[in-house]
Amino acid sequence: MVRPTPRMIEFFESRTREHIDRVGQCLEAVAVTHSLAAELRARIPIHDASKFGSEEREPYIWLTEFHRCRRRGEPFEYPPGVADRVTAAVDHHVRHNRHHPECHAHPDAMSEVDLIEMVCDWTAMALEYDQGSARPWADRTVGTKLILAPSNVVVIYDAIDVLERRWR
């Protein structure tokens, strides 16, 4: 089995830690005025921790390299057997992290904290890609791929509003 290069490992670790830091900043921005501040802050040190665990780490190194190359327009192919490991790792990740709807029997089973962490994750990605806000992603996803009760939709858009004010 081909192993990731030291450069790939370094990029994964740095990019993933930066993402986790951005999510933490987003969670803190919402927590400042939220009644569930303690629960939101409790998510900061554990967000995406599973990406550093044995089930996810190496496949996520490969996945991160795939996306790095794609963004740069560089060709990239997984070595034999790696694509299946990446798929399994992503499945593990979304089924073991409460900020992913796939972790729950139904998206409406997500708690308010889960939903806000999900929005913070989306926002961190939007900031990484210089898109500024998670609103376009939410507009495309909520009600189509992610069917939620109206009260949960309000939670999502309220969190987006807070985060947009923070990063304007």
Secondary structure, DSSP 8 states (H G I E B T S, - for coil): -----HHHHHHHHHHHHHHHHHHHHHHHHHHTT-TTHHHHHHHGGGTTGGGGSTTTHHHHHHHHHHHHHHHHT------TTHHHHHHHHHHHHHHH-TTSGGGSSSGGGS-HHHHHHHHHHHHHHHHHTT---SHHHHHHHBTTTB---HHHHHHHHHHHHHHHHHT-
